[in-house]
């Protein structure tokens, strides 16, 4: 999300690239349509994208960097060690039920 047209062209076809939006309703619709939001940031003071995703009911997986872990508050969201893409993959593969609306707010 937030990619420029030239970046979109460089991505593989199986990646959905969404250009930047200034429309709050459209942004909320994008977050809401996602099963999970993955934020692979290695440095961030206070990533509002995590807050926005959770506010739209979308669980977050983020690297435990900067203030990322402190921004997640829902049971389905998780912080993992920086660069540990295998754990991210395992969480997604093993947690179909975790990312259901029923468990998100439990």
N, C-alpha and C positions, 0 to 999 in steps of 0.2 A: 504494500500500500504506500502511496506517495511517490511512485516511480515516475520518472520522466519518460517521454515517448521513446527516446533512444535507448534507455535502460530496458524498457519493455521489449523492444526488438531483440535485445541480446539474451533474454531469458528463454529457457526451454519451453516448449509448447505446453507441457503439463503444469506449468506454474501460472496461476491467475495473477496478473499484474494489474493493479488499480492505480490510476493516476490520483494526484492530490485533489482533495475536495475542500471547499470552504463552507459547504452546506452541512449544518449540524444534523439535520434529519437523515440525509444520505449517509453520513458517517455512522450514525447510530444503527441504520439498517445494515451497513456492512459488518459492523461488529456483531450484531444480533444474528446475522446469517451464518457466522462462523461456528464450528463445533468447538474450537479451541483457539486461543491466541497465543502464539509463541513469540516471545521477545528475547532474541539472542544477544542482547546488549552486554558488552564487557565493561562499559563505563556509563553510568547514568546517575545523576543526583536523586531525581525523583520522577521516574518515568510515568507521565500522565497517561500514556497509552495503556498501561496496565489498569489504571483506575477507570479509564473510559471503557475498556473491554468488560471489566467486572460490572460496571454500572449498567451495561447492556445485557447482563446475564451470561456472558461468555467467560468460561474458565481460562486462566492464564498459566502458562508455563514460562518461567523466566530464569535467566541465569542469576545466581546469587552474587550480584555485583552492585556496588554503590548502594542506592536505596531501593533497588528492585524488590528484594524480599519483603521489605517493610510496606510495600504498596499492595500486597496481596492479602485479602481478608476472607475470601470464601473458601469453604472446605475443599472444593475441587481444584483450586489453584495451587501451584507448587513452585518452589524455587529449587534449582539444581545447580551443582557446581559449574562454574564457567567452562565452556567448551565440552561439557559432557553430553554430547549429542546422542550417545548410546542410551543414556538414562532417559532423555527426552523421548526417544523412539520407543523405549520399553513402556514408559508411562502411557503413551498414546495407544500402543498396541494392546497393552494389558488392561486398559481402563475404559472399555466401551461404556460400561455402566457408570463410571465416574463422571463422564461428561454428559450424562442425561440430566434434563431439567429437574427431575425428582431429587437427585442427590446433591445438586449444586447448592441449594439453600438449606440443606439439612444440618 
